[in-house]
């Protein structure tokens, strides 16, 4: 006769480990998403400045409409 398999629950330490790893993954994902939003906002400001015909001054971090900036 074939023996029936009985599923056993995982030990408590394994369940806590899975929750910890899932939380760590979620926190990392949240930090990466926040970093991407900050970069996107900054890039959008630069793009908007260039679309308006200005030039972006990276040293001051602002848009201006001077004819040119000194080359670095």
Biopython code that builds the backbone (N, CA, C, O; Angstrom):
import numpy as np
from Bio.PDB.StructureBuilder import StructureBuilder

atoms = [
    (1, "UNK", "N", (0.833, -1.176, 0.000)),
    (1, "UNK", "CA", (0.000, 0.000, 0.000)),
    (1, "UNK", "C", (0.888, 1.252, 0.000)),
    (1, "UNK", "O", (1.969, 1.238, 0.589)),
    (2, "UNK", "N", (0.456, 2.302, -0.634)),
    (2, "UNK", "CA", (1.210, 3.554, -0.713)),
    (2, "UNK", "C", (0.965, 4.367, 0.550)),
    (2, "UNK", "O", (-0.166, 4.536, 1.005)),
    (3, "UNK", "N", (2.083, 4.872, 1.106)),
    (3, "UNK", "CA", (1.980, 5.667, 2.326)),
    (3, "UNK", "C", (1.535, 7.080, 1.964)),
    (3, "UNK", "O", (2.091, 7.676, 1.042)),
    (4, "UNK", "N", (0.559, 7.622, 2.657)),
    (4, "UNK", "CA", (0.046, 8.967, 2.398)),
    (4, "UNK", "C", (0.988, 10.007, 3.013)),
    (4, "UNK", "O", (1.410, 9.871, 4.161)),
    (5, "UNK", "N", (1.302, 11.019, 2.256)),
    (5, "UNK", "CA", (2.204, 12.079, 2.713)),
    (5, "UNK", "C", (1.428, 13.061, 3.568)),
    (5, "UNK", "O", (0.365, 13.538, 3.170)),
    (6, "UNK", "N", (1.952, 13.359, 4.726)),
    (6, "UNK", "CA", (1.349, 14.348, 5.604)),
    (6, "UNK", "C", (2.259, 15.568, 5.677)),
    (6, "UNK", "O", (3.411, 15.479, 6.101)),
    (7, "UNK", "N", (1.723, 16.696, 5.259)),
    (7, "UNK", "CA", (2.506, 17.936, 5.246)),
    (7, "UNK", "C", (2.702, 18.427, 6.674)),
    (7, "UNK", "O", (1.769, 18.432, 7.476)),
    (8, "UNK", "N", (3.929, 18.839, 6.978)),
    (8, "UNK", "CA", (4.237, 19.372, 8.296)),
    (8, "UNK", "C", (4.448, 20.869, 8.185)),
    (8, "UNK", "O", (4.956, 21.363, 7.178)),
    (9, "UNK", "N", (4.056, 21.584, 9.224)),
    (9, "UNK", "CA", (4.268, 23.031, 9.243)),
    (9, "UNK", "C", (5.748, 23.341, 9.414)),
    (9, "UNK", "O", (6.496, 22.575, 10.022)),
    (10, "UNK", "N", (6.152, 24.483, 8.862)),
    (10, "UNK", "CA", (7.540, 24.920, 8.993)),
    (10, "UNK", "C", (7.787, 25.359, 10.434)),
    (10, "UNK", "O", (6.871, 25.839, 11.101)),
    (11, "UNK", "N", (9.006, 25.198, 10.910)),
    (11, "UNK", "CA", (9.321, 25.667, 12.265)),
    (11, "UNK", "C", (9.172, 27.187, 12.359)),
    (11, "UNK", "O", (9.210, 27.891, 11.351)),
    (12, "UNK", "N", (9.006, 27.671, 13.575)),
    (12, "UNK", "CA", (8.788, 29.108, 13.801)),
    (12, "UNK", "C", (9.966, 29.939, 13.303)),
    (12, "UNK", "O", (9.768, 31.028, 12.764)),
    (13, "UNK", "N", (11.202, 29.432, 13.477)),
    (13, "UNK", "CA", (12.359, 30.219, 13.044)),
    (13, "UNK", "C", (12.386, 30.395, 11.532)),
    (13, "UNK", "O", (12.859, 31.420, 11.041)),
    (14, "UNK", "N", (11.892, 29.423, 10.791)),
    (14, "UNK", "CA", (11.847, 29.550, 9.328)),
    (14, "UNK", "C", (10.794, 30.568, 8.905)),
    (14, "UNK", "O", (11.009, 31.339, 7.970)),
    (15, "UNK", "N", (9.667, 30.569, 9.589)),
    (15, "UNK", "CA", (8.628, 31.563, 9.267)),
    (15, "UNK", "C", (9.129, 32.970, 9.566)),
    (15, "UNK", "O", (8.893, 33.894, 8.788)),
    (16, "UNK", "N", (9.829, 33.135, 10.708)),
    (16, "UNK", "CA", (10.376, 34.456, 11.044)),
    (16, "UNK", "C", (11.440, 34.878, 10.041)),
    (16, "UNK", "O", (11.527, 36.056, 9.694)),
    (17, "UNK", "N", (12.237, 33.951, 9.580)),
    (17, "UNK", "CA", (13.271, 34.258, 8.591)),
    (17, "UNK", "C", (12.653, 34.718, 7.273)),
    (17, "UNK", "O", (13.140, 35.661, 6.649)),
    (18, "UNK", "N", (11.592, 34.056, 6.858)),
    (18, "UNK", "CA", (10.917, 34.446, 5.618)),
    (18, "UNK", "C", (10.323, 35.846, 5.756)),
    (18, "UNK", "O", (10.414, 36.650, 4.828)),
    (19, "UNK", "N", (9.720, 36.140, 6.897)),
    (19, "UNK", "CA", (9.149, 37.472, 7.126)),
    (19, "UNK", "C", (10.256, 38.519, 7.145)),
    (19, "UNK", "O", (10.093, 39.603, 6.586)),
    (20, "UNK", "N", (11.385, 38.202, 7.788)),
    (20, "UNK", "CA", (12.508, 39.136, 7.843)),
    (20, "UNK", "C", (13.063, 39.417, 6.454)),
    (20, "UNK", "O", (13.309, 40.573, 6.108)),
    (21, "UNK", "N", (13.261, 38.385, 5.662)),
    (21, "UNK", "CA", (13.808, 38.562, 4.307)),
    (21, "UNK", "C", (12.823, 39.332, 3.427)),
    (21, "UNK", "O", (13.233, 40.177, 2.631)),
    (22, "UNK", "N", (11.535, 39.048, 3.564)),
    (22, "UNK", "CA", (10.527, 39.788, 2.789)),
    (22, "UNK", "C", (10.515, 41.263, 3.190)),
    (22, "UNK", "O", (10.390, 42.139, 2.334)),
    (23, "UNK", "N", (10.645, 41.535, 4.478)),
    (23, "UNK", "CA", (10.699, 42.924, 4.938)),
    (23, "UNK", "C", (11.935, 43.640, 4.452)),
    (23, "UNK", "O", (11.869, 44.807, 4.068)),
    (24, "UNK", "N", (13.058, 42.955, 4.464)),
    (24, "UNK", "CA", (14.302, 43.528, 3.964)),
    (24, "UNK", "C", (14.202, 43.834, 2.471)),
    (24, "UNK", "O", (14.654, 44.883, 2.011)),
    (25, "UNK", "N", (13.612, 42.921, 1.730)),
    (25, "UNK", "CA", (13.416, 43.136, 0.297)),
    (25, "UNK", "C", (12.485, 44.321, 0.042)),
    (25, "UNK", "O", (12.744, 45.141, -0.839)),
    (26, "UNK", "N", (11.403, 44.409, 0.815)),
    (26, "UNK", "CA", (10.454, 45.515, 0.648)),
    (26, "UNK", "C", (11.107, 46.854, 0.976)),
    (26, "UNK", "O", (10.884, 47.837, 0.269)),
    (27, "UNK", "N", (11.909, 46.905, 2.035)),
    (27, "UNK", "CA", (12.586, 48.147, 2.402)),
    (27, "UNK", "C", (13.589, 48.560, 1.326)),
    (27, "UNK", "O", (13.697, 49.741, 0.994)),
    (28, "UNK", "N", (14.313, 47.598, 0.788)),
    (28, "UNK", "CA", (15.267, 47.887, -0.284)),
    (28, "UNK", "C", (14.547, 48.399, -1.524)),
    (28, "UNK", "O", (14.990, 49.355, -2.161)),
    (29, "UNK", "N", (13.452, 47.767, -1.855)),
    (29, "UNK", "CA", (12.659, 48.194, -3.009)),
    (29, "UNK", "C", (12.122, 49.611, -2.809)),
    (29, "UNK", "O", (12.100, 50.409, -3.746)),
    (30, "UNK", "N", (11.696, 49.916, -1.604)),
    (30, "UNK", "CA", (11.193, 51.251, -1.302)),
    (30, "UNK", "C", (12.300, 52.297, -1.423)),
    (30, "UNK", "O", (12.062, 53.379, -1.961)),
    (31, "UNK", "N", (13.491, 52.000, -0.940)),
    (31, "UNK", "CA", (14.608, 52.939, -1.055)),
    (31, "UNK", "C", (15.015, 53.164, -2.502)),
    (31, "UNK", "O", (15.302, 54.295, -2.894)),
    (32, "UNK", "N", (15.044, 52.120, -3.290)),
    (32, "UNK", "CA", (15.385, 52.253, -4.710)),
    (32, "UNK", "C", (14.330, 53.082, -5.429)),
    (32, "UNK", "O", (14.666, 53.911, -6.275)),
    (33, "UNK", "N", (13.071, 52.869, -5.105)),
    (33, "UNK", "CA", (11.991, 53.635, -5.733)),
    (33, "UNK", "C", (12.096, 55.116, -5.358)),
    (33, "UNK", "O", (11.917, 55.982, -6.214)),
    (34, "UNK", "N", (12.382, 55.413, -4.096)),
    (34, "UNK", "CA", (12.528, 56.811, -3.665)),
    (34, "UNK", "C", (13.712, 57.468, -4.359)),
    (34, "UNK", "O", (13.626, 58.622, -4.779)),
    (35, "UNK", "N", (14.819, 56.736, -4.479)),
    (35, "UNK", "CA", (15.997, 57.259, -5.168)),
    (35, "UNK", "C", (15.673, 57.554, -6.636)),
    (35, "UNK", "O", (16.093, 58.583, -7.166)),
    (36, "UNK", "N", (14.936, 56.668, -7.289)),
    (36, "UNK", "CA", (14.574, 56.856, -8.692)),
    (36, "UNK", "C", (13.671, 58.078, -8.857)),
    (36, "UNK", "O", (13.807, 58.814, -9.834)),
    (37, "UNK", "N", (12.761, 58.300, -7.927)),
    (37, "UNK", "CA", (11.872, 59.465, -8.005)),
    (37, "UNK", "C", (12.676, 60.753, -7.869)),
    (37, "UNK", "O", (12.436, 61.715, -8.598)),
    (38, "UNK", "N", (13.620, 60.774, -6.948)),
    (38, "UNK", "CA", (14.456, 61.976, -6.774)),
    (38, "UNK", "C", (15.244, 62.252, -8.045)),
    (38, "UNK", "O", (15.320, 63.400, -8.483)),
    (39, "UNK", "N", (15.830, 61.228, -8.643)),
    (39, "UNK", "CA", (16.574, 61.428, -9.884)),
    (39, "UNK", "C", (15.662, 61.871, -11.017)),
    (39, "UNK", "O", (16.048, 62.710, -11.832)),
    (40, "UNK", "N", (14.455, 61.316, -11.076)),
    (40, "UNK", "CA", (13.518, 61.694, -12.128)),
    (40, "UNK", "C", (13.100, 63.152, -12.000)),
    (40, "UNK", "O", (13.003, 63.862, -13.001)),
    (41, "UNK", "N", (12.852, 63.602, -10.774)),
    (41, "UNK", "CA", (12.442, 64.994, -10.566)),
    (41, "UNK", "C", (13.565, 65.938, -10.985)),
    (41, "UNK", "O", (13.315, 66.945, -11.647)),
    (42, "UNK", "N", (14.789, 65.621, -10.605)),
    (42, "UNK", "CA", (15.931, 66.457, -10.974)),
    (42, "UNK", "C", (16.118, 66.486, -12.488)),
    (42, "UNK", "O", (16.359, 67.546, -13.065)),
    (43, "UNK", "N", (16.009, 65.338, -13.122)),
    (43, "UNK", "CA", (16.168, 65.276, -14.575)),
    (43, "UNK", "C", (15.036, 66.015, -15.279)),
    (43, "UNK", "O", (15.252, 66.619, -16.329)),
    (44, "UNK", "N", (13.840, 65.973, -14.715)),
    (44, "UNK", "CA", (12.705, 66.686, -15.311)),
    (44, "UNK", "C", (12.917, 68.198, -15.234)),
    (44, "UNK", "O", (12.549, 68.921, -16.159)),
    (45, "UNK", "N", (13.509, 68.682, -14.134)),
    (45, "UNK", "CA", (13.808, 70.114, -14.026)),
    (45, "UNK", "C", (14.817, 70.540, -15.087)),
    (45, "UNK", "O", (14.666, 71.594, -15.703)),
    (46, "UNK", "N", (15.835, 69.730, -15.297)),
    (46, "UNK", "CA", (16.849, 70.048, -16.306)),
    (46, "UNK", "C", (16.226, 70.041, -17.699)),
    (46, "UNK", "O", (16.485, 70.934, -18.506)),
    (47, "UNK", "N", (15.412, 69.040, -17.975)),
    (47, "UNK", "CA", (14.773, 68.929, -19.292)),
    (47, "UNK", "C", (13.832, 70.102, -19.539)),
    (47, "UNK", "O", (13.781, 70.631, -20.650)),
    (48, "UNK", "N", (13.099, 70.505, -18.530)),
    (48, "UNK", "CA", (12.186, 71.640, -18.677)),
    (48, "UNK", "C", (12.957, 72.924, -18.979)),
    (48, "UNK", "O", (12.532, 73.735, -19.802)),
    (49, "UNK", "N", (14.093, 73.098, -18.306)),
    (49, "UNK", "CA", (14.935, 74.273, -18.559)),
    (49, "UNK", "C", (15.415, 74.296, -20.010)),
    (49, "UNK", "O", (15.355, 75.328, -20.678)),
    (50, "UNK", "N", (15.886, 73.154, -20.483)),
    (50, "UNK", "CA", (16.391, 73.089, -21.858)),
    (50, "UNK", "C", (15.269, 73.284, -22.874)),
    (50, "UNK", "O", (15.485, 73.886, -23.926)),
    (51, "UNK", "N", (14.073, 72.780, -22.567)),
    (51, "UNK", "CA", (12.939, 72.970, -23.471)),
    (51, "UNK", "C", (12.546, 74.442, -23.593)),
    (51, "UNK", "O", (12.055, 74.870, -24.637)),
    (52, "UNK", "N", (12.760, 75.206, -22.540)),
    (52, "UNK", "CA", (12.424, 76.628, -22.561)),
    (52, "UNK", "C", (13.505, 77.471, -23.226)),
    (52, "UNK", "O", (13.350, 78.686, -23.356)),
    (53, "UNK", "N", (14.593, 76.842, -23.646)),
    (53, "UNK", "CA", (15.659, 77.561, -24.324)),
    (53, "UNK", "C", (16.766, 78.017, -23.402)),
    (53, "UNK", "O", (17.667, 78.735, -23.837)),
    (54, "UNK", "N", (16.727, 77.627, -22.160)),
    (54, "UNK", "CA", (17.758, 78.017, -21.207)),
    (54, "UNK", "C", (18.885, 77.004, -21.192)),
    (54, "UNK", "O", (18.903, 76.047, -21.967)),
    (55, "UNK", "N", (19.809, 77.236, -20.303)),
    (55, "UNK", "CA", (20.888, 76.276, -20.111)),
    (55, "UNK", "C", (20.968, 75.976, -18.613)),
    (55, "UNK", "O", (20.709, 76.842, -17.777)),
    (56, "UNK", "N", (21.322, 74.771, -18.303)),
    (56, "UNK", "CA", (21.366, 74.340, -16.906)),
    (56, "UNK", "C", (22.764, 74.553, -16.357)),
    (56, "UNK", "O", (23.742, 74.043, -16.904)),
    (57, "UNK", "N", (22.851, 75.301, -15.283)),
    (57, "UNK", "CA", (24.125, 75.533, -14.607)),
    (57, "UNK", "C", (24.250, 74.482, -13.509)),
    (57, "UNK", "O", (23.587, 74.569, -12.476)),
    (58, "UNK", "N", (25.098, 73.497, -13.740)),
    (58, "UNK", "CA", (25.244, 72.388, -12.795)),
    (58, "UNK", "C", (25.937, 72.815, -11.505)),
    (58, "UNK", "O", (25.711, 72.214, -10.455)),
    (59, "UNK", "N", (26.771, 73.837, -11.573)),
    (59, "UNK", "CA", (27.453, 74.300, -10.365)),
    (59, "UNK", "C", (26.478, 74.940, -9.386)),
    (59, "UNK", "O", (26.555, 74.704, -8.180)),
    (60, "UNK", "N", (25.571, 75.741, -9.903)),
    (60, "UNK", "CA", (24.579, 76.395, -9.040)),
    (60, "UNK", "C", (23.298, 75.586, -8.920)),
    (60, "UNK", "O", (22.508, 75.814, -8.003)),
    (61, "UNK", "N", (23.079, 74.646, -9.830)),
    (61, "UNK", "CA", (21.871, 73.831, -9.792)),
    (61, "UNK", "C", (20.620, 74.589, -10.167)),
    (61, "UNK", "O", (19.560, 74.374, -9.580)),
    (62, "UNK", "N", (20.737, 75.482, -11.148)),
    (62, "UNK", "CA", (19.571, 76.259, -11.567)),
    (62, "UNK", "C", (19.631, 76.564, -13.057)),
    (62, "UNK", "O", (20.672, 76.442, -13.703)),
    (63, "UNK", "N", (18.490, 76.960, -13.571)),
    (63, "UNK", "CA", (18.367, 77.296, -14.989)),
    (63, "UNK", "C", (18.674, 78.773, -15.183)),
    (63, "UNK", "O", (18.257, 79.609, -14.381)),
    (64, "UNK", "N", (19.392, 79.089, -16.229)),
    (64, "UNK", "CA", (19.589, 80.492, -16.573)),
    (64, "UNK", "C", (19.581, 80.638, -18.083)),
    (64, "UNK", "O", (19.644, 79.663, -18.832)),
    (65, "UNK", "N", (19.503, 81.880, -18.495)),
    (65, "UNK", "CA", (19.384, 82.151, -19.923)),
    (65, "UNK", "C", (20.567, 82.965, -20.424)),
    (65, "UNK", "O", (20.424, 83.760, -21.353)),
    (66, "UNK", "N", (21.751, 82.771, -19.810)),
    (66, "UNK", "CA", (22.980, 83.410, -20.273)),
    (66, "UNK", "C", (23.365, 82.794, -21.612)),
    (66, "UNK", "O", (23.013, 81.649, -21.893)),
    (67, "UNK", "N", (24.091, 83.552, -22.447)),
    (67, "UNK", "CA", (24.471, 83.002, -23.736)),
    (67, "UNK", "C", (25.311, 81.732, -23.653)),
    (67, "UNK", "O", (25.130, 80.819, -24.460)),
    (68, "UNK", "N", (26.222, 81.663, -22.693)),
    (68, "UNK", "CA", (27.033, 80.459, -22.590)),
    (68, "UNK", "C", (27.646, 80.368, -21.197)),
    (68, "UNK", "O", (27.720, 81.349, -20.457)),
    (69, "UNK", "N", (28.070, 79.185, -20.876)),
    (69, "UNK", "CA", (28.787, 78.940, -19.630)),
    (69, "UNK", "C", (30.222, 78.592, -19.975)),
    (69, "UNK", "O", (30.484, 78.055, -21.051)),
    (70, "UNK", "N", (31.149, 78.886, -19.089)),
    (70, "UNK", "CA", (32.526, 78.487, -19.384)),
    (70, "UNK", "C", (32.646, 76.955, -19.409)),
    (70, "UNK", "O", (32.038, 76.250, -18.604)),
    (71, "UNK", "N", (33.428, 76.485, -20.335)),
    (71, "UNK", "CA", (33.615, 75.032, -20.470)),
    (71, "UNK", "C", (34.500, 74.541, -19.337)),
    (71, "UNK", "O", (35.419, 75.229, -18.893)),
    (72, "UNK", "N", (34.202, 73.345, -18.889)),
    (72, "UNK", "CA", (35.013, 72.765, -17.812)),
    (72, "UNK", "C", (36.052, 71.858, -18.385)),
    (72, "UNK", "O", (36.837, 71.271, -17.641)),
]
sb = StructureBuilder()
sb.init_structure("model")
sb.init_model(0)
sb.init_chain("A")
sb.init_seg("    ")
for serial, (resi, resn, name, xyz) in enumerate(atoms, 1):
    if name == "N":
        sb.init_residue(resn, " ", resi, " ")
    sb.init_atom(name, np.array(xyz, "f"), 0.0, 1.0, " ", f" {name:<3s}", serial, name[0])
structure = sb.get_structure()
